[in-house]
Amino acid sequence: MVDQQPSMDGSLVSGTIQRIAQVYLFDTCTLRCGYCWLAENGNVLDMRQLERFKDPAFLEQVTSFFLSRTTPLERWLLLLSGGEPLIAPNLSRLLAPLLDAGNHAGLYTGLMVGRNHPGFRFLLENPYPRTDYVMASMHPESEEEEAEFLEKIRMLKAAGHKVLVRYVAAPKRLHRLEELSERCRDLDVAFYPTTLFSRNYPDAYTAEEKEHLSAHFSSLSQHVQLEGGLDTDGLRCHAGSSLISVNLQTGNITPCITVHRPVIGNIFEDRLSLAIAPGFCPEPGIACVCDIHFQQDVVPGAAEHSRFVQIAGGFAPPRDYGTELATMRRGGVRFSPHNRIGIGEVRDDSRLFYTNEEVRERYRRTHNRPRTSLSRKVVRELSAPLTHLKSCSSAARISDRTPVRITTAPGRWSWAASLPLAVDPAPDISAWLRIRTTVQEGEGGFGVLNSGGGSYQDRCFLPADNLARTVFLKLSSPAKASSLIVENSTADGTRAEILLHSIDVLLTEA
């Protein structure tokens, strides 16, 4: 894309080639939005993804990749998202060298950090043109601290930022559109309500809801999203040439954030192969809904960069795009009949946000992590005699003393021992297994097997660390739970060595 880009002093440099990089930092976030797939699967709690940002070598790899591809006439617009990019350790150390070289950044943030947080301070100290714009999302949890959220918006605006307030328009949130539009008008920042995407939406919006929502749209991109995005069958765009997507967890680079193939480079291998001309979407059959693609003129026929620049500059009144949409259709642009949108979508769109306990449980299940605590009132505790353990394999060994030593057979997922279960509590009572164990070698797996042996009600895995651990397994259907299975879950298939100290059945309040 050839454009006029602001130089460091704000003047214009004509003929500069700008390339956009959608930089996905991590899943980790400060929020638990019900319409976010990262909260739905619990990955917002994955703090491990932040660790690499503490490594100077990692930061050097990222900055050198872009700096080696920055020249006086070739610059990058780095659009950072996640998760919550402001919580990235060393955000300033990552971005400052890139901005000092004449590149620019844009941040997609929920702003749920304190005013003295390093990420927010970095924003205040790097306004436009170093930061091209800030897309600040007001989510349901932001509304609980709305005065503080809006004060931070005011501070960013006063510092010289171009700010857009994004508002995901779940049906339960539509009643606030008029009020928030007026607040953004008072702050002279763009109000940017967007379509909810899920397995049901936008199709499930009523005609009245669509009319209400679109009455607050100021851009073409918003209308394209409400129409379900663009049909990628036969769609040509500049993704892979003027725009790329970079995943900082894997390093892989794809043409855009919507598609998963082809991999056109890797930031950690200092490798990038850009296309020299527009090409067909590599994943036909999905909907193109990412508004960045339209805002940055990546998709011919649905380009609105000049309008987006105007909108980002301050409050923009709603505008009817009926004529433009009709022109797009006449020009051969098709809106998507597909439900699959390429980027994440939630299964349950009825929630505005999840509780901390729900997100922790979803994270645990997504990552097969053991449950190590139980926040339930125990009404009865029953010991399950370890002497009832039965061998599941002639190649496994079980000692006859406590703690019981179980040596599994080689081979991942090989069953070593089983303990019969016979639990049938009252309807208002929940049942759990409390397992005290030490994994000395390999990795031990523990699962509540359904009657019939075809599936598990709950399951967890523990690597060797020679420490006694307590884990809990839920009997979701106690009457159908046939046994506890102890298995070898070691990745390379070598034997596992497991000590079982005790197994107890806990009956708790539901």
C-alpha positions in Angstrom: 0.0 0.0 0.0 1.4 3.4 -1.0 0.3 6.1 1.4 1.3 9.3 3.0 2.6 8.6 6.5 3.4 11.1 9.2 7.0 11.5 10.0 8.3 11.8 13.5 7.5 15.5 13.7 4.0 15.0 12.3 4.8 16.2 8.8 3.9 14.1 5.8 6.3 11.9 3.8 4.8 11.1 0.4 5.4 7.9 -1.4 6.0 5.8 1.8 5.1 2.2 1.5 3.2 1.1 4.6 2.7 -2.5 5.5 0.3 -3.6 8.3 1.2 -6.3 10.7 -1.6 -7.7 12.9 0.5 -8.8 15.8 -1.2 -11.3 18.1 0.7 -11.2 21.4 -1.1 -13.8 23.6 -4.4 -15.0 24.9 -3.9 -13.7 28.4 -6.4 -11.0 29.4 -7.7 -9.0 32.3 -11.4 -9.6 31.3 -13.8 -12.6 31.2 -16.2 -11.5 28.5 -19.0 -13.9 27.8 -18.8 -13.3 24.0 -15.1 -14.0 23.9 -13.8 -17.5 22.9 -10.7 -16.9 25.0 -12.8 -16.6 28.2 -15.0 -19.4 27.1 -12.1 -21.8 26.9 -10.3 -20.2 29.9 -7.2 -19.2 28.1 -7.5 -15.6 29.4 -5.9 -17.1 32.6 -2.8 -18.5 30.8 -0.2 -16.4 32.4 2.6 -18.6 31.0 2.1 -16.9 27.7 3.5 -13.7 29.2 6.8 -15.3 30.2 8.7 -14.9 26.9 8.2 -11.1 27.0 10.6 -11.1 30.0 13.3 -12.6 27.8 15.6 -10.0 26.2 16.5 -12.5 23.4 12.8 -12.8 22.5 12.4 -9.0 22.5 15.5 -8.7 20.3 14.1 -11.3 17.8 10.9 -9.4 17.4 12.3 -5.9 17.1 15.1 -6.9 14.7 12.7 -8.7 12.5 10.8 -5.5 11.8 13.8 -3.2 12.0 15.6 -5.1 9.3 12.6 -4.6 7.1 12.2 -0.8 7.9 13.7 1.8 5.5 13.1 5.5 5.0 10.4 4.6 2.4 9.1 1.3 3.9 7.4 1.4 7.3 5.2 -0.8 9.5 1.9 -0.2 11.2 2.0 -2.7 14.0 -1.6 -3.4 15.3 -1.2 -5.2 18.6 -4.0 -7.3 20.0 -4.6 -10.3 22.3 -5.7 -10.9 25.0 -4.8 -7.6 26.6 -1.6 -6.1 25.0 -1.1 -3.5 27.8 -0.2 -6.3 30.3 2.8 -7.5 28.1 5.9 -7.3 30.2 8.5 -4.9 28.7 6.0 -3.4 26.3 8.0 -0.2 26.0 11.2 -2.1 25.4 9.5 -4.0 22.6 7.9 -1.1 20.9 10.1 1.9 21.5 12.9 0.9 19.1 10.3 0.2 16.4 8.6 3.6 16.9 12.0 5.4 17.1 12.7 4.0 13.6 9.6 5.6 12.2 7.2 2.8 12.4 3.8 3.2 14.1 1.6 1.2 16.4 -2.1 0.7 17.0 -3.4 -1.0 20.2 -6.6 -3.0 20.8 -7.2 -2.8 24.5 -9.8 -3.2 27.2 -8.0 -0.5 29.3 -8.6 -2.5 32.4 -5.2 -1.6 33.9 -4.5 1.1 36.4 -3.4 4.6 35.5 0.1 3.9 36.8 0.4 0.6 35.0 3.5 0.5 32.7 1.3 -0.3 29.7 -1.0 2.7 30.3 1.9 5.0 31.0 3.5 3.9 27.7 0.4 4.9 25.9 0.3 8.3 27.6 3.9 8.9 26.6 3.5 7.7 23.0 0.5 9.5 21.4 -0.2 10.1 17.8 1.7 9.8 15.4 3.8 7.2 17.2 0.6 5.4 18.2 -1.7 5.6 15.1 -4.8 4.9 17.1 -6.2 3.2 20.2 -9.2 0.9 19.9 -10.5 0.8 23.5 -13.2 -1.7 24.1 -15.8 -1.1 26.7 -16.8 -4.5 27.8 -19.4 -5.5 30.5 -16.7 -5.6 33.2 -15.6 -2.1 32.1 -19.1 -0.9 32.7 -18.7 -1.8 36.4 -15.8 0.7 36.5 -17.3 3.0 33.9 -16.2 6.4 35.4 -12.6 5.2 35.6 -12.7 3.7 32.1 -14.0 7.0 30.6 -11.5 9.0 32.6 -8.7 7.0 31.0 -10.3 7.7 27.6 -10.2 11.4 28.5 -6.5 11.2 29.5 -5.6 9.5 26.3 -7.5 12.0 24.2 -5.8 14.9 26.2 -2.4 13.3 25.5 -3.0 13.5 21.8 -4.3 10.1 21.0 -6.8 9.1 18.3 -9.3 7.0 20.3 -12.2 4.8 19.3 -14.5 3.3 21.9 -15.5 -0.1 20.7 -18.7 -1.6 22.1 -19.6 -5.2 21.3 -23.4 -5.0 20.7 -24.7 -8.2 22.4 -28.5 -7.9 22.4 -28.5 -7.4 26.2 -26.3 -4.3 25.7 -28.2 -2.5 22.9 -30.2 -0.4 25.4 -27.1 1.7 26.2 -26.2 2.8 22.6 -27.7 6.2 22.8 -26.3 7.0 26.2 -22.8 5.9 25.4 -22.8 7.7 22.1 -23.5 11.0 23.9 -20.7 10.3 26.3 -18.3 9.8 23.5 -19.6 12.9 21.8 -18.8 14.9 25.0 -15.3 13.4 25.0 -14.9 13.9 21.2 -13.9 10.3 20.6 -15.3 7.9 18.1 -18.1 5.7 19.3 -17.7 2.3 17.5 -20.4 -0.3 18.3 -19.7 -3.6 16.5 -21.5 -6.8 15.7 -21.6 -9.8 18.0 -20.2 -12.9 16.3 -21.1 -16.3 17.6 -22.6 -19.5 16.3 -25.9 -17.7 16.2 -25.0 -14.0 15.5 -25.3 -11.8 13.5 -28.1 -14.0 12.0 -30.1 -14.1 15.2 -30.5 -10.3 15.5 -34.1 -9.2 14.9 -34.8 -6.7 12.2 -35.5 -4.1 14.9 -32.2 -4.9 16.7 -30.3 -4.5 13.4 -31.9 -1.2 12.7 -31.2 0.0 16.2 -27.6 -1.0 16.0 -26.9 0.2 12.5 -28.3 3.6 13.4 -25.1 4.2 15.4 -22.7 3.1 12.7 -20.3 5.7 11.3 -18.2 3.4 9.0 -18.7 1.0 6.2 -16.8 -1.7 8.1 -19.5 -1.8 10.8 -22.2 -2.4 8.1 -20.1 -5.1 6.5 -19.8 -7.0 9.8 -23.5 -6.8 10.4 -24.1 -8.3 7.0 -22.0 -11.3 8.1 -18.8 -10.3 6.5 -17.6 -10.8 2.9 -17.8 -14.1 1.1 -14.2 -15.3 0.6 -15.1 -17.6 -2.3 -13.3 -15.9 -5.2 -12.4 -12.9 -3.0 -9.1 -11.1 -4.0 -7.3 -9.0 -1.5 -3.8 -7.6 -0.5 -3.4 -9.9 2.5 0.1 -11.4 2.3 1.5 -8.3 0.6 0.4 -5.1 2.3 -0.8 -6.9 5.3 0.4 -9.9 7.4 -0.5 -11.5 10.6 2.1 -12.5 13.2 1.5 -14.8 16.1 4.1 -14.1 18.8 3.5 -17.4 20.6 4.5 -19.5 17.6 6.2 -17.0 15.4 4.2 -18.1 12.4 3.2 -15.5 9.9 0.0 -15.9 7.7 -1.5 -13.5 5.2 -4.1 -12.2 7.7 -5.4 -13.0 11.1 -8.5 -14.7 9.7 -6.7 -17.5 7.8 -4.4 -20.2 9.1 -2.6 -21.0 5.9 -0.3 -20.6 4.1 2.5 -19.9 6.6 4.5 -17.3 4.7 7.2 -16.8 7.3 8.3 -17.1 10.9 9.5 -14.2 13.0 11.9 -16.4 15.1 13.4 -17.7 11.9 13.7 -14.2 10.4 11.8 -15.4 7.4 9.1 -13.7 5.3 7.9 -14.2 1.7 5.5 -11.4 0.7 3.2 -11.6 -2.3 3.8 -8.9 -5.0 0.1 -8.6 -6.1 -3.4 -9.2 -4.8 -4.4 -12.8 -4.6 -7.4 -15.0 -3.9 -8.3 -15.8 -0.3 -6.5 -19.0 0.6 -9.4 -20.2 2.7 -12.6 -19.9 0.6 -15.7 -20.9 2.5 -15.2 -18.6 5.5 -16.5 -15.1 6.1 -14.0 -12.2 6.1 -15.2 -10.0 9.1 -12.0 -8.4 10.5 -12.7 -4.7 10.1 -8.9 -3.9 9.9 -9.0 -5.4 6.4 -11.5 -2.8 5.3 -10.1 0.1 7.4 -6.7 -0.4 5.9 -7.8 -0.8 2.2 -6.7 -4.5 2.1 -9.9 -5.7 0.3 -10.6 -3.9 -3.0 -14.3 -3.0 -3.2 -14.6 -2.7 0.6 -11.9 -0.1 1.3 -12.4 2.9 3.5 -9.1 4.0 4.9 -9.7 7.7 4.4 -13.0 7.5 6.2 -11.5 5.5 9.1 -8.8 8.2 9.5 -11.7 10.8 9.9 -13.6 8.6 12.4 -10.5 8.0 14.5 -9.9 11.8 14.7 -12.9 12.5 16.9 -16.6 11.8 17.4 -18.2 10.9 14.0 -22.0 11.1 13.7 -23.8 8.0 12.3 -24.0 7.7 8.6 -26.2 5.7 6.2 -24.2 3.5 3.9 -27.1 2.1 2.0 -25.8 3.5 -1.3 -22.3 2.2 -0.7 -23.5 -1.3 0.1 -25.7 -1.4 -3.0 -22.7 -0.2 -5.1 -20.6 -3.0 -3.6 -23.2 -5.6 -4.5 -23.4 -4.3 -8.1 -19.6 -4.4 -8.3 -19.6 -8.1 -7.5 -18.8 -8.0 -3.8 -20.8 -10.7 -2.1 -21.7 -10.9 1.6 -21.1 -14.2 3.3 -23.7 -17.0 3.5 -21.3 -18.9 5.7 -21.5 -19.2 9.5 -17.8 -19.9 9.8 -15.9 -16.7 10.3 -12.3 -17.9 10.5 -11.5 -16.2 13.8 -12.8 -17.2 17.2 -16.5 -17.3 17.9 -18.3 -18.4 21.1 -20.7 -21.3 21.4 -22.8 -19.8 24.2 -23.7 -16.2 23.4 -26.1 -15.8 26.3 -23.5 -14.6 28.8 -22.1 -11.1 29.2 -19.2 -12.3 31.3 -18.1 -15.4 33.3 -17.2 -15.6 37.0 -13.6 -16.2 38.0 -14.5 -19.7 39.1 -16.1 -20.6 35.8 -13.0 -19.3 33.8 -10.6 -21.2 36.1 -12.6 -24.4 35.5 -12.7 -23.8 31.8 -8.9 -23.2 31.7 -8.3 -26.4 33.8 -10.4 -28.5 31.4 -8.9 -26.9 28.3 -5.4 -27.7 29.4 -6.1 -30.9 31.3 -4.9 -29.4 34.5 -5.7 -31.1 37.8 -8.2 -29.5 40.2 -6.2 -28.9 43.3 -8.8 -27.3 45.5 -12.5 -27.6 46.2 -14.6 -24.6 47.2 -17.6 -26.7 48.3 -18.9 -27.5 51.8 -18.2 -31.2 52.5 -21.2 -32.9 54.1 -19.8 -36.4 54.2 -16.4 -38.1 53.6 -15.9 -41.7 52.8 -12.7 -43.6 52.5 -12.2 -45.8 49.4 -10.0 -48.7 50.5 -6.8 -48.9 48.4 -6.9 -52.7 48.9 -9.8 -52.8 46.4 -7.4 -51.6 43.6 -7.2 -54.1 40.7 -4.5 -54.5 38.1 -5.5 -53.7 34.5 -2.4 -55.2 32.9 -0.2 -58.1 33.4 2.7 -55.8 32.7 1.7 -53.4 35.5 2.7 -53.9 39.1 0.8 -52.9 42.3 2.3 -53.2 45.8 0.3 -54.5 48.7 1.3 -51.8 51.2 0.4 -48.1 51.8 1.2 -45.9 50.0 0.4 -48.2 47.1 3.2 -48.2 44.5 1.9 -48.5 40.9 4.3 -49.2 38.1 2.5 -48.9 34.8 3.2 -50.8 31.7 5.1 -49.0 28.9 3.0 -47.3 26.3 1.1 -44.0 26.6 -2.5 -44.4 27.9 -2.0 -47.9 29.1 -4.2 -48.7 32.1 -2.4 -49.8 35.2 -5.0 -50.0 37.9 -8.7 -49.5 38.6 -10.8 -48.9 41.7 -14.5 -49.8 41.6 -16.9 -47.0 42.5 -20.4 -47.3 43.9 -21.7 -43.8 44.7 -25.4 -42.7 44.4 -25.9 -39.5 46.5 -29.2 -37.5 46.9 -30.1 -35.2 44.0 -29.0 -32.1 45.8 -25.6 -33.5 46.7 -22.4 -33.5 44.5 -19.8 -36.3 44.6 -16.0 -35.9 44.2 -12.9 -38.1 44.5 -10.0 -36.7 46.5 -6.8 -38.4 45.5 -3.5 -37.9 47.4 -0.7 -39.1 45.2 3.0 -38.7 44.3 4.2 -39.2 40.7 7.8 -40.2 40.9 8.6 -41.1 37.3 6.8 -40.3 34.0 3.3 -38.8 34.1 0.3 -40.3 35.8 -3.3 -40.0 34.6 -6.4 -40.4 36.7 -9.9 -40.6 35.3 -13.5 -41.4 36.4 -14.7 -44.0 33.9 -18.3 -44.2 32.9 -20.1 -47.6 33.0 -19.6 -49.2 29.7 -16.0 -48.0 29.6 -16.4 -45.6 26.7 -15.8 -42.2 28.3 -14.5 -40.4 31.3 -16.6 -38.1 33.5 -13.5 -36.3 34.7 -9.8 -36.7 34.1 -6.4 -35.1 35.1 -2.7 -35.6 34.6 0.3 -35.1 36.9 3.9 -35.0 35.8 6.7 -36.4 38.0 7.9 -34.1 40.7 8.3 -36.4 43.8 5.9 -34.2 45.8 2.7 -35.4 47.3 -0.2 -33.8 45.5 -4.0 -33.6 46.2 -6.3 -33.5 43.2 -10.0 -33.7 42.9 -12.1 -35.4 40.2 -15.9 -34.7 39.8 -18.4 -37.5 39.5 -20.8 -35.6 37.2 -23.1 -38.6 37.0 -22.3 -40.6 40.2 -24.7 -43.5 39.5 -23.0 -44.0 36.1 -19.4 -43.8 37.4 -18.0 -47.3 37.3 -14.4 -46.9 38.5 -11.3 -44.8 39.0 -8.6 -45.5 36.4 -4.9 -45.0 37.0 -3.0 -44.9 33.7 0.3 -44.1 32.1 0.1 -40.7 30.4 3.8 -40.2 29.8 4.3 -38.6 26.3 7.2 -40.9 25.2 5.5 -44.0 26.5 8.0 -44.9 29.1 6.7 -46.4 32.4 5.2 -44.2 35.1 5.8 -44.7 38.8 3.0 -43.6 41.0 2.4 -43.6 44.7 -1.2 -43.6 45.9 -1.5 -42.4 49.5 -5.3 -42.2 49.8 -8.5 -42.0 47.9 -11.7 -40.5 49.4 -15.2 -39.9 48.2 -16.5 -36.5 49.2 -20.2 -35.6 49.2 -20.7 -31.9 49.0 -23.4 -29.3 48.7 -24.3 -29.0 45.0 
